[in-house]
Amino acid sequence: MLPGPSIRAWRPPLDGVAEVLHARFGEHAYPMHAHDTWTLLLVDDGAVRYDLDRHERGAFGELVTLLPPRVPHNGTSANPNGFRKRVIYLEPAQLPDRLVGASVDTPALIDPGLHRMISTVHRLLRAPGDEPAAET
């Protein structure tokens, strides 16, 4: 039996960041939905299978996944062990609208440096008072 879900979500006092989510799910499926924000996703353990605008996709390992605002997607674990993820929900104005189509076509980015940078931002956002360093 898989452990129950673990979810932590908060709104840091950081311009342009609507919300941060750190979660672990065993058996969980997100129904089709959309956000008003950009979804910047790291999967730290396991893998997530999702549909984005009717295209099958996956998020795992060192990939940085960027889902655009107002584009429907769902999500479920790609394996029986569940997944652990970290998400930063960015206000729409943080990225130009012209990136919506590109992020639908190619939501997964293979960029180890970007992955490390986003991981650092998550670490800084977990510690109250470190928001100015995260903003930088």
N, C-alpha and C positions, 0 to 999 in steps of 0.2 A: 504494500500500500504506500502510495506517495504521500509525503507530508502535505499539510494544508497550505493554502496560499499565504504569502507574506506580501503585504502591500504598504508602501509608504509614499504618500503624495503630499506635496506642499507647494506653496507659492512663495518663492524667494523674493526678497526686495531688490530685484534686479530688472532694470529696464529691458523690455523686449522678451522677457521670459514669462510666459503665462503660468507654467506649472512644471514641476519636476516629479517624475515617478520612478521609484525603484520597486521592483516586484519579482516574486518567484511564484510560478504556477506549476502545478502538477497536471491535473486534468482540467483544462479550461479552454473555452472557445469564445472568442469575441464574435458577436454577430456582425453583419455588414453595417458599417457606420462611417461617419466622416467627422473630422474636426475642423474648427475654424482656424486652426493654427498649423504651422509646419510641425511635423513629428520627426525628431532627430533621435534615432533608436540605435542602441548597442545591445546585443545579446551576449551576455557573459558566459552562459552555460546552456547547452542544448541548442535547439533551433526552432524557429517559428516559420510555419508555412502560412502564407496569406494570399489573398486575391486582391489586386489593386486594379481598379478600372477594368475588370473582367480578365486580367492576366495573372496566371499563377506565378508567385514569387516566393523567396525565402530569405530569412535573416539569420545569420549565425556567425560564429567565430570573430574574425577581425574586420568583418564588414561594418561599414557605417551606412545605415539605412535612413534615407530622407523621404518621407511621405508628404505630399503637398496638401495644402488646405482644401477642404470641400471636395475631395476625391474619395469615393467610397472604398473601404477596405475592410477585411475581417482578419482573423488570426487564430491559430491553434498550434499546439505543440506538434513538431514534426517527428517526434519520437516519444516512446512511452515514459521517459524520465522527466518530462516537463521542460521548463526553461526558466532562466533568470535574465531579467532585462533592466536596462536603465534608459529613461526617456527624458528628453528636454522638449517641451512644447514651446516653440517660438512664435511670437506674435507675427501675423502675416507680413507686416512692413519690414521685418528683419531680412527677408530675402525678396528679390525682385519677382514679380508675377511671371516674367518670361521663363523662369525656372520650373514652372508647374509642369509643362509638357515634358521637359527633360527628366524630371524626377518621376513622372509616370512611366516613361520609357525605360529609364535606368535608375531605380531607386537605391540600388546597392552600390556603394563606392568602396573600392579597394585602395585604401590610403592609410598605411600604418601610422604616419605622423598625425593625420587628422584624428584617427582613433585614439591615439595617446593624448592629444590635446583635449578631446571631448571627455575622456576618462578623468583627466585632471580637473576639468570644470566640474564634473560630478563630485569629485572628492572635495573640492573647495565649497561647493554648495551644501554639502552635508554638515559643514562646520559653521555654526552661526558666527557671524563677524567676518568671514572670509569672502563675502560676496563681492567686495571691491576687487579682490584678486581674481575672482572668477570672471568678472566683467572685463577685465583687461585681457 
